[in-house]
Every structure is written in structure tokens, then in C-alpha cells.
Amino acid sequence: MGVTQCTIAHALEKTKYPDSDIYWKNFDDKYHFSCQFTADILAMNNADFIITSTYQEIAGTKNTVGQYESHTGFTLPGLYRVVHGIDVFDPKFNIVSPGADMTIYFPYLEKDNRLTALHGSIEKMLYDPKQTSDWIGVLNDRAKPIIFSMARLDHVKNITGLVELYGKNAKLRELANLVVVAGYIDVTKSKDREEIAEIEKMHELIKQYDLHGQFRWITAQTNRARNGELYRYIADTKGAFVQPAFYEAFGLTVVEAMTCGLPTFATCHGGPAEVIENGVSGFHIDPYHPDQAAALMADFFQQCKEDLSHWKRISDGGLQRIYERYTWKIYSERLMTLAGVYSFWKFVSKLERRETRRYLEMFYILKFRDLVKTVPLAIEDRH
């Protein structure tokens, strides 16, 4: 077609599950790794330019492999072997970080814009002692700040890990309540095997650590306007947001929480390590060392108790970080500039990459077309 093609992957699956290439056959019926990895290789090599959210997404760190870097060379035993799958030093790579919608996610201090009409439903969701299919658990002490987290209920997002580290740390439980918004509470409502396992684990943790009175579990919420006000309501309690994932490609909820003025603790594995300046605009936590993460949170709330300005200092640091780098205005301006630059470059250099495109067409016909037939449509999957 002759158009300038841009690829924005958001999250490549290969680095989320360790050794997923070597053991692809074991998980292909559920995750379709063979088809996903093939599609990713085709997309990144066909693109004229690639947009990533962070540097780590491209080349990782000194201790970790980047998402794109992991596609440089790998083997799917019995299917194919990739040699020089992508060049992470290719000038088509660009870092342009997304932001949060400022009409929905804005600082808690903007009183005139606050959605106070939603406070009644938010307070009911957080504090209503009646147990329903939408929430369980009771917060006995409403004067405590709230540790808040909101994510899918799966293994990678590690919400159950957050609940467990909270349950184990007596000091943290004394200083703050815990509220999580994730998945279903009723295990019979879920059709996903991984989510079902996490739901069952969550119920076990509530019993094991006797979290009644300090913990609230709310089902997944889809009302974005209310979610934005929920972040700000948590900020009113002088609480904090926690993103405990084992790996997070970028961390949009981290940006949303920081945009609302919530001090944020987020995984050091992935994008949040770049979004947050540790100790300045938030804190890095390692989900593989939960005891240290819990101690860090407990120390933060203890400092806030002794010095009221400490909470505001981290909150303000987070807001400053957002305004400097993570807004849609910055993103859109940068994206439009890059689209123009790469289109012009393609035109003046007459860059056709004919050999590469012919090889990719062959790879598509010989491998990808057969692989994609093994992936059921969403409507077929439900039946």
C-alpha cells in the first residue's frame, strides 16, 4: 500500500512468562505462544518505525532482557529457530511514553473539578459493612490511610502477593487498611483458569491471616470516571497506591494514580522503574522480596504519621514527574513529529527493503497462516 507503518506493541508476551519459548508446547492451547511470537516478529520487522513506552521495553537493564531484545534470537523447539529476529539498535525504535486522560485523572487538590456526587457510592463501596457479591471484608478503623491497588486478578499482576505481604506484616496492618479492586469474588463467575486459581487463593489468604476489619476486596470496576474519583478519595485518606506485578510493561495505573496525587509503590520489574524516581516521586518495590516491600510501606506510613509533610512531598514529586513526561499532549505531539520524520525519510531514501519484505511474506505464508488457524475466535472460545 505504500503507507508508513508504525507499530506500538504495548506489551509483548514473551518476557511475561519465563522460558515461554522453550516450553511453548506446554502452554500453546491456553496462551497460543507460537502464534503470538510469530505475529510479533512479523509486526516489528514490517514496521517503518516502532513506538515503545520505556527504554526497558527495547533493551532491558543490566540485569534483565528487554521485551524486543528477547526476540533477537530464540527457539520454539519443533517449530522454528529465530536468528537475528530484530536489531534493537535500529533507528526505527523510539521511546514515547503515554499519559493518563487529564479530564478523568487529575489531582485531588482540584476541588472545583472533584466528582463529589460520586462520594456516596464510593464510601458505600469502601465501608458498607454489608457483604455482597461486589465486595467483601470490613474496614473497622476509617481513620487509617488506605493502601489501594487495582488490576486484573492474574498471576503476573500479583494482587494475591500484595494481600499476603500485608497479612504477614503486623506493623503495616496497624498503620493502614488494604483495599484491592480485582476480578470476581465469586469463583463461579470466572471462566479463566488462572483467575479462578487467584480467586481461591485470595479467599484462603483472608482466612489464613484473619484480615477481617482491615481488608476490603471489591470486584473489578469499569466506570472510569468513578475510578478517577476513587484514586482521589484514597488520596484524601492520605493513602497510597501499590502496583505489585511480577512484571509490568509500562504501568498505566501507576501513571493514573500519580496523576491523581497518590504516592505510589510499584514493581521494579518493567516500565514503572522508569516512571518513578525512587524515593522522589514514589517508590520501587521488588515483588520477589515481599517482606522488604512490606517494610518499605510500613516505614513510609510511619514517617507520614510523624511528619505530615512527608506524604505531600512524595505526592508533589509524583505530580511533577507526570507533568514533565507523562501526558497525552506530550505523547501526541511527539507521535505526529515522528510520523512526519519517518514518512519523509522513507520518501527521500526510497527505502523499500524489498528483500526483507519478500522474506517476511514467505514466513507469513509458510508459518503464520497455519498457526493463526489454531487460535479460536472469542465467540468460539465461549462455547
C-alpha positions in Angstrom: 0.0 0.0 0.0 3.0 2.3 0.4 1.9 3.7 3.7 4.3 4.4 6.6 3.7 1.7 9.2 4.1 2.3 12.9 3.9 -0.5 15.5 3.0 0.1 19.1 3.1 -3.2 20.9 2.1 -2.0 24.4 3.2 -5.4 25.8 5.0 -8.3 24.2 4.1 -11.6 25.8 7.4 -13.3 25.5 9.0 -11.8 28.6 6.0 -12.1 30.8 6.3 -15.9 31.2 9.9 -17.2 31.8 11.1 -19.8 29.3 7.8 -19.5 27.4 9.7 -20.1 24.1 11.4 -23.3 25.2 8.2 -24.7 26.7 5.7 -23.2 24.2 4.1 -26.6 23.5 3.0 -27.0 27.2 1.0 -23.7 27.1 0.0 -23.3 23.5 -3.6 -24.5 23.9 -4.1 -21.8 26.5 -1.8 -18.9 25.5 -1.1 -19.6 21.8 2.5 -18.5 22.3 3.6 -19.8 18.9 1.1 -17.6 17.1 1.7 -14.6 19.3 5.5 -14.7 19.0 5.3 -15.2 15.2 2.8 -12.2 14.9 5.1 -10.1 17.0 8.2 -10.9 14.8 6.3 -10.1 11.6 4.9 -6.8 13.0 8.2 -5.4 14.4 10.1 -6.3 11.2 7.4 -4.9 8.8 7.1 -1.6 10.7 8.8 1.5 9.4 9.1 2.8 13.0 8.3 1.4 16.4 7.0 3.3 19.4 7.8 2.0 22.9 6.8 3.3 26.3 10.2 2.8 28.0 13.8 2.1 27.3 13.5 -1.2 29.2 10.9 -2.3 26.6 13.6 -2.2 24.0 16.8 -3.2 25.6 16.0 -4.1 29.3 18.6 -3.3 32.0 22.0 -4.7 33.0 20.2 -7.5 34.8 17.1 -8.1 32.6 16.4 -8.7 28.9 14.2 -6.2 27.1 10.9 -7.2 25.5 12.2 -6.5 22.0 15.7 -7.7 22.8 14.3 -11.1 23.7 13.2 -11.5 20.1 16.8 -11.2 18.8 17.4 -14.9 18.9 15.2 -17.7 20.4 13.9 -21.2 19.6 10.5 -22.7 19.5 11.5 -26.4 19.7 9.9 -28.4 16.9 8.6 -25.3 15.1 11.4 -22.9 14.1 14.5 -21.1 15.3 15.0 -17.3 15.1 18.4 -15.8 14.3 18.7 -12.0 14.3 15.0 -11.6 14.8 15.3 -7.9 15.5 18.0 -5.3 15.8 17.4 -3.2 19.0 19.9 -0.7 17.7 17.8 0.0 14.6 17.0 3.8 14.4 13.3 2.9 13.9 13.0 2.4 17.7 11.6 5.4 19.6 10.5 6.0 23.2 7.3 7.9 23.6 5.6 7.4 27.0 1.8 7.6 27.2 -0.1 9.5 29.8 -3.5 9.5 31.6 -6.6 11.3 30.5 -6.4 14.5 32.4 -10.2 15.1 32.2 -10.7 11.9 34.3 -7.4 11.6 36.2 -6.5 14.9 37.8 -5.0 15.9 41.2 -7.1 15.5 44.4 -6.4 19.2 45.2 -8.5 20.4 42.3 -11.6 20.7 44.5 -13.7 22.5 41.9 -13.4 19.6 39.5 -13.9 16.8 42.0 -16.9 14.5 41.4 -18.3 14.8 44.8 -21.7 13.4 43.7 -19.9 10.0 43.5 -18.6 10.1 47.1 -21.7 8.4 48.4 -21.3 5.4 46.2 -17.5 5.3 46.8 -18.0 5.4 50.6 -20.5 2.6 50.3 -18.1 0.6 48.2 -15.3 1.1 50.7 -17.1 1.0 54.1 -20.6 -0.6 53.8 -20.5 -3.4 56.4 -23.0 -5.5 54.4 -21.2 -8.2 52.4 -22.3 -8.6 48.8 -21.2 -10.2 45.6 -19.5 -6.9 44.7 -17.4 -6.6 47.9 -16.3 -8.5 51.0 -14.4 -7.5 54.1 -14.8 -4.7 56.6 -12.6 -1.7 57.5 -13.2 -1.1 61.2 -11.0 1.9 61.6 -11.9 4.6 59.0 -9.3 7.0 60.4 -6.5 4.8 58.9 -5.0 5.6 55.5 -5.8 3.2 52.7 -3.3 1.1 50.7 -5.0 0.7 47.4 -4.4 -1.5 44.3 -6.4 -2.1 41.2 -5.6 -4.6 38.5 -6.6 -7.8 36.7 -6.7 -10.8 39.0 -4.0 -13.0 37.5 -0.6 -14.4 38.4 1.5 -11.7 36.8 -0.4 -8.8 38.4 0.3 -10.4 41.8 -2.6 -9.0 43.7 -2.6 -12.0 46.0 1.1 -11.4 46.7 0.2 -7.9 47.9 -2.5 -9.3 50.2 -0.1 -11.9 51.6 2.7 -9.4 52.3 0.2 -7.1 54.0 -1.2 -10.0 56.1 2.3 -11.0 57.3 3.4 -7.5 58.4 1.8 -6.6 61.7 3.2 -3.1 61.7 1.7 -2.3 58.3 -1.7 -3.7 59.3 -1.6 -1.5 62.3 -0.8 1.6 60.3 -3.1 1.2 57.3 -6.0 -0.6 55.8 -5.8 -2.5 52.5 -8.3 -2.2 49.6 -8.0 -4.1 46.3 -10.1 -3.9 43.2 -9.7 -7.0 41.2 -11.6 -9.7 39.3 -14.5 -11.6 40.7 -15.2 -12.5 44.3 -17.5 -15.5 43.3 -15.3 -18.1 41.7 -18.2 -19.5 39.7 -18.4 -16.2 37.7 -14.9 -16.6 36.2 -14.2 -18.8 33.1 -10.4 -18.2 33.2 -8.4 -20.9 34.9 -5.6 -18.6 36.1 -8.1 -16.1 37.6 -10.0 -19.0 39.3 -6.8 -20.1 41.0 -6.2 -16.5 42.2 -9.7 -16.1 43.5 -9.4 -19.3 45.5 -6.0 -18.2 46.8 -7.4 -14.8 47.8 -10.2 -16.4 49.9 -7.6 -18.6 51.6 -5.4 -15.7 52.4 -8.3 -13.8 54.0 -8.9 -16.8 56.3 -5.2 -17.6 56.9 -4.3 -14.1 58.1 -7.6 -13.2 59.6 -7.9 -9.9 57.6 -11.4 -9.1 58.7 -11.6 -5.5 59.9 -8.5 -4.3 57.9 -9.1 -5.5 54.3 -11.7 -4.9 51.6 -11.9 -6.8 48.3 -14.0 -5.1 45.6 -14.8 -6.7 42.2 -13.4 -5.1 39.0 -14.7 -1.7 38.2 -15.3 -0.4 34.7 -16.6 3.1 35.4 -13.5 5.2 34.6 -15.0 8.5 36.0 -15.6 6.8 39.3 -12.2 5.1 39.3 -10.6 8.5 38.9 -12.5 9.9 41.8 -11.7 6.7 43.8 -8.0 7.4 43.4 -8.6 11.0 44.7 -10.7 9.7 47.6 -7.9 7.4 48.6 -5.6 10.4 48.5 -8.0 12.2 50.8 -7.3 9.4 53.4 -3.5 10.1 52.9 -3.2 6.6 51.5 -1.0 5.2 48.7 -1.3 3.1 45.5 0.6 -0.1 45.1 1.3 -1.9 41.8 2.9 -5.3 42.9 3.2 -7.0 39.5 6.0 -9.5 38.8 6.4 -7.7 35.5 4.7 -4.6 34.1 5.4 -3.4 30.5 4.6 0.2 31.3 2.1 0.7 34.2 -0.8 2.9 33.2 -2.4 2.5 36.6 0.8 3.9 38.1 0.5 7.0 35.9 -3.2 7.3 36.7 -2.5 7.1 40.5 0.4 9.6 40.3 -1.7 12.0 38.2 -4.3 12.0 41.0 -1.7 12.8 43.6 -1.4 9.4 45.2 2.1 8.4 46.5 2.8 5.2 44.5 4.8 2.0 45.2 5.4 0.0 42.0 7.3 -3.0 40.8 10.9 -2.5 39.9 10.5 -5.1 37.0 9.5 -3.2 33.9 8.2 0.2 33.0 7.4 1.6 36.5 11.1 1.5 37.3 11.5 4.3 34.7 8.2 6.1 35.5 9.1 6.5 39.2 12.2 8.1 40.6 12.7 6.0 43.7 12.3 8.0 46.9 11.4 11.2 45.0 8.2 10.6 43.0 7.3 7.3 44.5 9.0 4.0 45.5 10.2 0.9 43.8 9.3 -2.5 45.3 10.5 -6.0 44.4 7.6 -8.5 44.3 10.2 -11.3 44.6 11.1 -9.8 48.1 7.7 -9.2 49.6 9.0 -8.8 53.2 11.2 -5.9 52.1 8.3 -4.3 50.2 6.0 -4.5 53.2 8.7 -3.0 55.5 9.2 -0.1 53.0 5.5 0.6 53.0 5.3 0.4 56.8 8.3 2.9 57.1 6.5 5.3 54.7 3.3 5.3 56.7 5.2 5.6 60.0 7.1 8.6 58.6 3.8 10.2 57.4 2.4 9.7 60.9 5.4 11.5 62.5 5.8 14.1 59.7 2.6 15.2 57.9 4.6 16.9 55.2 6.3 13.6 54.1 3.1 12.3 52.3 2.7 15.6 50.5 6.4 15.7 49.4 6.1 12.3 47.7 2.7 13.3 46.3 4.0 16.5 44.8 7.1 14.7 43.4 4.8 12.3 41.6 2.7 15.1 40.1 5.9 16.9 38.9 7.1 13.7 37.3 3.8 13.3 35.4 3.7 16.9 34.1 7.3 16.6 32.9 7.0 13.4 30.9 3.6 11.5 31.0 0.8 13.5 29.4 -1.2 12.8 26.2 -0.3 16.2 25.0 3.4 15.4 25.0 2.7 12.0 23.5 0.5 13.2 20.6 2.9 16.0 19.7 5.9 13.6 19.7 4.0 10.9 17.7 2.9 13.4 15.0 6.5 14.6 14.7 7.9 11.0 14.3 5.2 10.1 11.7 6.3 13.1 9.6 10.1 12.3 10.0 9.8 8.7 9.1 7.5 9.3 6.1 9.9 11.9 4.8 12.9 9.6 5.4 11.1 6.8 3.6 10.3 9.1 0.6 13.8 10.6 0.1 15.7 7.4 0.7 13.3 5.3 -1.4 13.7 2.7 1.3 11.7 -0.3 0.1 13.6 -3.1 1.9 12.4 -5.5 -0.9 14.5 -8.5 0.3 13.2 -8.2 3.9 9.6 -7.9 2.8 9.8 -10.9 0.5 11.3 -13.0 3.3 8.5 -11.8 5.7 5.9 -12.7 3.1 7.4 -16.2 2.9 7.4 -16.5 6.7 3.8 -15.4 6.8 2.6 -17.9 4.2 4.6 -20.9 5.4 4.2 -20.4 9.2 1.8 -17.8 10.4 -1.2 -18.6 8.3 -1.3 -22.2 9.7 -0.6 -21.0 13.3 -3.4 -18.5 13.3 -6.0 -21.2 12.4 -5.3 -22.8 15.7 -6.5 -19.7 17.7 -10.2 -19.8 18.3 -12.3 -16.7 17.8 -13.6 -15.2 21.0 -17.2 -16.3 20.2 -15.9 -19.9 19.6 -13.9 -19.8 22.9 -17.1 -19.1 24.9 -18.8 -22.2 23.5 
